[in-house]
């Protein structure tokens, strides 16, 4: 995976904790309304149904309890900006675990209730600086929670894509954290200062090797909204598709991110 040489931006741990709980609550409120027909609908995630997607939301937080029960590592092994590049290696294992849990669980509402309650308890008992094991190596609890915000926002968008009638809300702080981490990951993947990527109101990063912009209007600019950026960064939307739909504005000869996307898969 690319080394995380870029200085990691800071996230307010209290806001991230609140955002994670709020976003999970939004999904929980939506899932409890679903009919059997809606739960059986396909999603854009391969052969996953809505039911499997819903179960996966609980797994995004369930990993906290599982790994916090293990012995605390002696040192941090994974930086926050390493995480987006590591996730693809575990995709198959995660998919298998999701299907297995979906087959075992009968009462989705009870599953969400247990996970919400247990997560709140863990938040009360765990310091931000506590090191915890993950699939990819030891991370701080505060950093892991930023990754949980990313997981919940990305999969909330998957849920809204599968069931547009739901209109599940996106918590503002969770959406901001997701947008910023994926934007910073792009800057790690393509270090440089020749292209400015703007994702108002949450992030602006410079990336791509070449002449560095210092003042005035940058010669190479990409601008899009947070959800479009998240879809681009995770491969839910293609660059050409977003341009054709006028969801991205790109100017300058270097302002083509096709070769750099997705950032996280």
C-alpha positions in Angstrom: 0.0 0.0 0.0 1.2 3.6 -0.6 3.0 5.0 2.5 1.1 7.6 4.4 3.7 10.4 4.1 1.1 13.2 4.0 0.4 14.7 7.4 -2.9 13.4 8.6 -5.5 16.1 9.2 -7.0 16.1 12.7 -10.5 15.0 13.5 -12.4 16.0 16.6 -12.8 12.6 18.4 -16.0 13.7 20.2 -17.6 14.8 17.0 -16.6 11.6 15.2 -18.1 9.5 18.1 -21.4 11.4 17.9 -21.4 11.2 14.1 -20.9 7.4 14.1 -23.7 6.9 16.5 -26.0 9.3 14.6 -25.4 7.7 11.2 -25.9 4.2 12.6 -29.2 5.5 14.1 -30.3 6.9 10.8 -29.8 3.5 9.1 -31.4 1.6 12.0 -34.5 3.8 11.7 -34.7 3.1 8.0 -34.1 -0.6 8.2 -36.9 -1.2 10.7 -39.4 0.0 8.1 -38.4 -2.3 5.4 -40.7 -5.0 4.0 -39.6 -8.5 3.0 -39.8 -7.4 -0.7 -37.5 -4.4 0.0 -35.0 -6.5 1.9 -34.8 -8.9 -1.0 -34.0 -6.2 -3.5 -30.6 -6.2 -5.3 -27.9 -3.7 -4.6 -25.0 -2.3 -6.6 -22.7 -4.5 -4.5 -22.5 -7.6 -6.6 -24.9 -10.3 -5.4 -25.7 -8.6 -2.1 -29.3 -8.0 -1.3 -30.6 -5.1 0.8 -30.8 -7.5 3.7 -27.1 -8.3 3.5 -26.3 -4.6 3.1 -28.3 -3.9 6.2 -26.5 -6.6 8.2 -23.1 -5.2 7.0 -23.9 -1.9 8.7 -23.9 -3.7 12.0 -20.7 -5.5 11.2 -19.0 -2.1 10.6 -19.5 -1.4 14.4 -19.3 -5.0 15.5 -15.6 -5.1 14.8 -15.1 -2.7 17.6 -16.3 -5.1 20.2 -14.5 -8.0 18.7 -11.1 -6.4 18.5 -11.3 -4.4 21.7 -11.7 -7.8 23.5 -8.2 -8.7 22.3 -5.0 -7.7 24.0 -4.0 -4.1 23.4 -1.1 -4.0 20.9 2.2 -2.5 22.1 2.5 0.0 19.2 0.6 1.6 16.4 1.2 -0.2 13.1 -1.3 1.5 10.7 -1.8 5.2 10.1 -5.2 6.5 9.3 -4.2 7.4 5.7 -2.9 3.8 5.2 -6.4 2.4 5.8 -8.1 3.3 2.5 -5.5 1.4 0.5 -5.6 -1.7 2.7 -9.3 -2.5 2.6 -9.4 -4.2 -0.8 -7.3 -7.1 0.6 -10.1 -8.0 3.0 -13.0 -7.6 0.6 -13.6 -11.3 0.1 -13.4 -12.2 3.8 -15.8 -9.3 4.7 -18.3 -10.4 2.0 -18.3 -14.0 3.3 -18.8 -12.9 6.9 -21.7 -10.6 5.8 -23.5 -13.5 4.1 -23.0 -15.8 7.0 -24.4 -13.3 9.5 -27.3 -12.5 7.2 -28.2 -16.2 7.1 -28.1 -16.6 10.9 -30.0 -13.4 11.9 -33.8 -13.5 12.0 -34.6 -10.2 13.7 -32.8 -7.3 12.1 -34.3 -4.8 14.5 -33.0 -6.7 17.5 -29.5 -6.9 15.9 -29.4 -3.2 15.3 -30.6 -2.6 18.9 -27.9 -4.7 20.4 -25.2 -3.2 18.3 -26.3 0.4 19.1 -26.4 -0.3 22.8 -23.1 -2.1 22.9 -21.3 0.5 20.8 -22.5 3.3 23.1 -21.1 1.3 26.0 -17.8 0.8 24.3 -17.5 4.5 23.5 -18.0 5.3 27.2 -15.3 2.8 28.2 -12.6 3.4 25.6 -10.1 6.2 25.4 -9.3 7.8 22.0 -5.6 6.8 22.4 -6.3 3.2 23.1 -4.6 0.9 20.6 -6.7 -1.8 19.1 -6.0 -4.6 16.6 -7.7 -4.5 13.2 -7.5 -6.7 10.1 -4.7 -4.5 8.8 -2.7 -3.8 12.0 -2.9 -1.8 15.2 -4.6 1.6 15.0 -5.7 4.1 17.6 -9.4 3.9 18.6 -9.9 7.5 17.4 -8.5 6.6 14.0 -10.7 3.5 13.8 -13.8 5.5 14.5 -13.0 7.8 11.5 -12.9 4.6 9.3 -16.3 3.6 10.8 -17.7 7.0 9.7 -16.5 6.2 6.2 -18.0 2.7 6.2 -21.3 3.9 7.4 -21.6 6.8 4.9 -20.5 4.8 1.9 -22.9 2.0 2.7 -25.8 4.4 3.6 -25.3 5.7 0.0 -25.5 2.1 -1.2 -28.7 1.7 0.7 -30.2 4.9 -0.8 -29.2 3.7 -4.2 -31.0 0.4 -3.8 -34.1 1.9 -2.2 -34.3 5.6 -3.3 -37.7 5.9 -1.5 -35.9 5.6 1.9 -34.0 8.8 1.7 -31.7 7.8 4.6 -30.1 11.0 6.0 -26.3 11.6 6.0 -25.0 12.9 9.2 -23.1 16.1 8.4 -20.0 15.3 10.6 -19.8 11.7 9.3 -20.1 12.9 5.7 -17.4 15.5 6.3 -15.0 12.9 7.8 -15.7 10.5 4.9 -15.1 13.2 2.2 -11.9 14.4 3.9 -10.3 11.1 4.4 -10.9 10.0 0.8 -9.7 13.3 -0.5 -6.5 13.1 1.6 -6.0 9.5 0.3 -6.1 10.8 -3.3 -3.3 13.3 -2.3 -1.3 10.4 -0.9 -1.9 8.2 -4.0 -0.9 11.0 -6.4 1.4 13.4 -4.5 2.0 16.8 -6.0 0.5 20.2 -6.5 -0.5 20.6 -10.1 -4.2 19.8 -9.6 -6.6 21.2 -7.0 -9.5 19.0 -6.1 -12.4 20.9 -4.4 -15.2 19.2 -2.6 -17.1 22.0 -1.0 -17.9 22.5 1.8 -15.6 19.9 3.3 -12.3 19.5 1.5 -9.7 21.0 -0.8 -6.5 19.0 -1.7 -3.7 19.4 -4.1 -2.4 16.4 -5.9 -0.7 15.0 -9.1 3.0 15.7 -9.9 3.8 18.7 -12.0 4.1 22.5 -11.8 2.9 23.6 -8.4 0.3 26.3 -8.2 1.1 29.2 -5.9 -1.3 32.1 -6.5 -4.4 33.1 -8.5 -6.8 30.6 -10.1 -5.1 27.1 -10.4 -4.6 25.9 -14.0 -6.0 22.5 -13.2 -9.1 22.3 -11.1 -11.6 19.5 -10.3 -14.7 20.3 -8.3 -17.6 18.1 -7.3 -20.0 17.5 -4.4 -19.3 15.2 -1.4 -21.5 12.3 -2.5 -20.2 12.3 -6.0 -16.7 12.4 -4.8 -17.3 9.5 -2.4 -18.8 7.5 -5.3 -15.9 8.2 -7.5 -13.4 7.4 -4.7 -15.0 4.1 -4.0 -15.7 3.0 -7.6 -19.5 3.4 -7.4 -19.4 6.0 -10.2 -16.9 6.3 -13.1 -15.1 9.5 -14.0 -16.6 9.7 -17.6 -20.1 8.9 -16.2 -19.8 11.7 -13.6 -18.5 14.2 -16.2 -21.3 13.3 -18.7 -23.9 13.8 -15.9 -22.3 17.2 -15.1 -21.6 16.0 -11.5 -18.0 17.0 -11.9 -16.4 20.1 -13.3 -12.8 19.6 -14.6 -10.6 22.3 -16.2 -7.0 22.0 -17.3 -5.0 19.5 -19.2 -4.0 17.6 -16.0 -7.6 17.6 -14.5 -8.4 14.0 -15.5 -8.5 11.7 -12.5 -9.4 8.5 -14.5 -6.1 6.8 -13.8 -6.3 7.6 -10.1 -9.8 6.3 -9.4 -11.1 4.6 -7.4 -8.9 5.5 -4.5 -10.5 2.9 -2.2 -12.0 -0.3 -3.5 
